[in-house]
Amino acid sequence: MRGVRRTLFLTHRWLGVALSLLMALWALSGFVMMYVSYPETSATERTAGLDPLDLSACCDHVDFPDDPVDRAAIEMVAGRPVLRWFGPAGPELTSLAGPAAPEIGEREAAEIARTYMRNTFGTDPALRIAPVDGDQWTISVRRYAPLWKAQFADARGSVLYVSGLTGQVVQDTHASERFWNWLGAVPHWLYFRTLRDNGPLWSQVVIYTSLLGTFLTVTGLYVGIVTWRRRGKRWSPFRGVALWHHWLGLVFGLVTLTWVFSGFASMNPWGWLAGDGPGQEMQSLAGRPIEGGDVEALTHALAAHPRPGVVSAEVTVRGGRAWAVLVGRDGERTRASLPDLTPAPLADVDLARLGSAAKPGTPIASQGMIAQGDAYHYSHHSTPALLPAWRVIYGDADATRLYFDPRTGELIGFVDADSRAFRWWHLALHRLDFSVLRERPLWDIVVLPLLAGVSLLCLLGAWMGVKRLTRRRRPNV
């Protein structure tokens, strides 16, 4: 046992030398991430930047998709109505105002960016636009390449990225957000572009560094506990910085373990928390794929029955029947029938049928409208959840839950055994995302002192590691 104990002592010491600085970086960047998120353009932000639909000059000579598609939407791009659909080959774009497919060149990308700024902020500042292969802020939107980068001369230092493939604003950032992310999400996720461009390598680096960090914390807790005993008037054999590191480890070691292990779990290592997702439920709800005829019906319906204030129109299929989903600039979504676009709100009985159709033959334990969030569908600080929502809980082995948008019948949430495990092993532990702590400022009051203690613990460990590496060996006498 003495040999095992010494091995664990040495393991903690030298792992600390190697990892304590990284652990301190993770902790300190956590302060920033509490208040500044990584740049992301939400669906609501994107629709806020669109012009209202105008199909008065369409829709002759339109190339509708021949094969079934996953999604299809009609929007305005650079002043022209376009049809955008997503199929097996990826996103495709077709003009509804002429036979030629729209080209998203420099002029078009600049107009798209200006439209977004006018509609979102009510300003039209000067801009500089150029193609970009990719940068730190386009890592998550590379599938929309080629990209155009529009830099605006406004007070916010706004930068928009326009997809040359779909004509969408796929990323927006501003100067303050970019600055703080270099101190927040980028170091916290090891999200440096040179590393992140190689997805598999980045994933393995994060998995193994967080795994080693977990082992470092476990051995530290062991060392702290076995050395905590009374010796004369002292409860610790350490002095100076090591004494403070010992006491902080005893107080904050467990929360350190919680955070580093849940960070490891966030990477879904080796498929640990990988589930099948709601693919089968989506197919059962639709009954059939979206076809070219459905898209054509939506296009002609919009041309024949204009809807003021609508900036985007999507086609969806439920139970084998096509419906239109109309989206306003404020993000409000409503369902309408085809081909006349008559409003088609859903009653409770309609939503109940969706629950049965999603998993035919599976017993339903309970279903109904929820006005407040629950353990799996809830707002988290700056990330709002759609409420009210229609919740269905099934009586299967996974206790599967589905959440539906009651306005349109769209599936907005899916919980099975794997996603439930991810919710608790990562989200709950990493963000202290529990219902009793979810509201601010209570969450800040609890998290800030814990994060400060963990940061100081790791910084002292890093200082001790540096001192050990730079310590001069005493000459033998």
LINJO-V301500 format. One record per pair of residues at least 24 apart in sequence whose C-alpha atoms are under 7 Angstrom apart, sorted by the first residue. I is the first residue (numbers start at 1). GAP is how many residues later the second one is. D is the distance in Angstrom with one decimal. If there is no record, write none. Layout:
BEGIN
I | GAP | D
I | GAP | D
END
This chain:
BEGIN
8 | 211 | 6.2
9 | 214 | 6.4
12 | 204 | 5.6
12 | 207 | 5.6
12 | 208 | 6.0
15 | 201 | 6.1
16 | 200 | 6.7
16 | 445 | 6.5
16 | 449 | 6.5
17 | 445 | 6.6
17 | 448 | 4.3
19 | 194 | 6.9
20 | 438 | 5.6
20 | 441 | 5.8
20 | 442 | 4.8
21 | 438 | 6.8
21 | 441 | 5.1
23 | 435 | 6.1
24 | 431 | 5.5
24 | 434 | 4.8
24 | 435 | 5.5
26 | 162 | 5.0
27 | 424 | 6.5
27 | 427 | 6.7
27 | 428 | 5.2
28 | 427 | 6.0
29 | 154 | 5.8
29 | 155 | 4.4
29 | 158 | 6.8
29 | 159 | 5.7
30 | 154 | 6.5
30 | 158 | 7.0
32 | 148 | 6.9
32 | 151 | 6.8
32 | 152 | 4.9
33 | 151 | 5.3
33 | 152 | 6.2
36 | 141 | 7.0
36 | 144 | 6.9
38 | 143 | 6.4
38 | 147 | 6.0
39 | 133 | 6.9
39 | 134 | 6.0
40 | 131 | 6.0
40 | 132 | 6.9
41 | 129 | 6.3
41 | 130 | 5.2
41 | 131 | 6.1
44 | 286 | 6.9
44 | 287 | 5.0
46 | 123 | 6.7
47 | 264 | 6.8
47 | 282 | 5.4
47 | 284 | 6.4
48 | 71 | 6.5
48 | 72 | 5.8
48 | 281 | 4.6
48 | 282 | 6.0
49 | 66 | 6.5
49 | 67 | 4.0
49 | 68 | 6.8
49 | 70 | 4.9
49 | 71 | 5.2
50 | 26 | 6.9
50 | 65 | 6.9
50 | 66 | 6.2
50 | 69 | 6.8
50 | 261 | 6.0
50 | 279 | 7.0
51 | 25 | 6.2
51 | 260 | 5.8
52 | 257 | 5.6
52 | 258 | 5.5
52 | 259 | 4.3
53 | 28 | 7.0
53 | 257 | 6.1
53 | 258 | 5.2
53 | 259 | 6.8
54 | 27 | 6.7
55 | 26 | 6.4
55 | 247 | 6.8
55 | 248 | 5.0
56 | 247 | 6.1
57 | 40 | 5.9
58 | 38 | 5.6
58 | 39 | 5.0
58 | 245 | 7.0
59 | 37 | 5.4
59 | 38 | 6.2
60 | 38 | 6.9
61 | 37 | 6.7
61 | 38 | 5.4
62 | 34 | 6.0
62 | 37 | 6.4
63 | 31 | 6.8
64 | 228 | 5.5
64 | 232 | 6.7
65 | 227 | 5.0
66 | 226 | 5.7
67 | 224 | 6.7
67 | 225 | 6.9
68 | 221 | 5.6
68 | 222 | 5.4
68 | 223 | 4.7
68 | 224 | 6.9
69 | 220 | 6.5
69 | 221 | 5.4
69 | 222 | 6.4
70 | 219 | 6.9
70 | 220 | 6.4
72 | 223 | 7.0
72 | 242 | 5.8
72 | 243 | 6.0
73 | 239 | 6.7
73 | 240 | 5.4
73 | 241 | 4.2
73 | 242 | 6.6
74 | 238 | 5.7
74 | 239 | 5.2
74 | 240 | 6.5
75 | 236 | 6.3
75 | 237 | 5.0
75 | 238 | 6.9
77 | 35 | 6.5
77 | 90 | 6.3
78 | 30 | 5.7
78 | 33 | 5.5
78 | 34 | 5.3
91 | 75 | 6.8
92 | 74 | 6.8
93 | 73 | 6.1
104 | 60 | 5.0
104 | 63 | 6.2
105 | 59 | 6.9
109 | 39 | 6.6
109 | 53 | 6.1
110 | 40 | 6.9
113 | 37 | 6.7
113 | 47 | 6.6
125 | 27 | 6.1
125 | 28 | 5.8
125 | 29 | 5.9
126 | 26 | 5.8
126 | 27 | 5.5
127 | 24 | 5.3
127 | 25 | 4.3
127 | 26 | 6.1
128 | 24 | 6.5
136 | 57 | 5.5
141 | 29 | 6.7
207 | 57 | 5.7
207 | 60 | 6.5
207 | 62 | 6.5
210 | 50 | 6.1
210 | 51 | 6.9
210 | 53 | 6.7
210 | 54 | 5.2
211 | 53 | 6.1
213 | 47 | 6.5
214 | 43 | 6.1
214 | 46 | 5.8
214 | 47 | 5.6
217 | 36 | 6.9
217 | 40 | 5.7
221 | 28 | 6.8
221 | 29 | 6.9
221 | 32 | 6.2
224 | 25 | 6.7
224 | 26 | 6.2
241 | 219 | 6.7
245 | 212 | 5.7
245 | 215 | 6.1
245 | 216 | 6.7
248 | 205 | 7.0
248 | 209 | 5.7
249 | 208 | 6.4
252 | 201 | 6.3
252 | 202 | 5.9
256 | 198 | 6.1
258 | 171 | 6.0
258 | 172 | 6.9
259 | 170 | 6.4
259 | 171 | 5.0
262 | 163 | 5.8
262 | 164 | 4.5
262 | 167 | 6.0
262 | 168 | 5.4
263 | 163 | 6.7
263 | 167 | 6.6
265 | 160 | 6.5
265 | 161 | 5.8
266 | 160 | 5.6
273 | 145 | 5.1
273 | 146 | 7.0
273 | 148 | 6.9
273 | 149 | 6.3
274 | 144 | 6.3
275 | 143 | 5.4
275 | 144 | 6.9
278 | 136 | 6.4
281 | 77 | 4.8
281 | 78 | 6.2
282 | 76 | 6.9
284 | 73 | 6.2
284 | 74 | 5.3
285 | 33 | 5.7
285 | 34 | 6.0
285 | 69 | 6.7
285 | 72 | 5.6
285 | 73 | 5.0
286 | 31 | 5.0
286 | 32 | 4.3
286 | 33 | 5.2
286 | 34 | 5.9
287 | 31 | 6.5
287 | 32 | 4.9
287 | 33 | 4.7
288 | 32 | 5.5
290 | 26 | 7.0
290 | 27 | 6.4
294 | 28 | 6.2
297 | 41 | 7.0
297 | 42 | 6.1
298 | 26 | 6.7
298 | 40 | 6.9
298 | 41 | 6.9
301 | 38 | 5.4
301 | 39 | 5.9
301 | 40 | 6.6
305 | 35 | 6.9
325 | 83 | 6.9
333 | 74 | 6.8
333 | 75 | 7.0
334 | 73 | 5.7
334 | 74 | 5.8
335 | 72 | 6.6
335 | 73 | 5.0
345 | 62 | 6.2
346 | 60 | 6.7
346 | 61 | 6.5
351 | 58 | 6.7
355 | 37 | 6.2
362 | 32 | 6.9
362 | 34 | 6.7
363 | 31 | 5.9
363 | 32 | 5.3
364 | 29 | 6.1
364 | 30 | 4.3
364 | 31 | 5.4
365 | 28 | 5.6
365 | 29 | 5.0
365 | 30 | 5.0
366 | 26 | 6.1
366 | 27 | 5.3
366 | 28 | 6.9
367 | 24 | 5.4
367 | 25 | 4.3
367 | 26 | 6.1
368 | 24 | 6.7
380 | 58 | 6.9
END
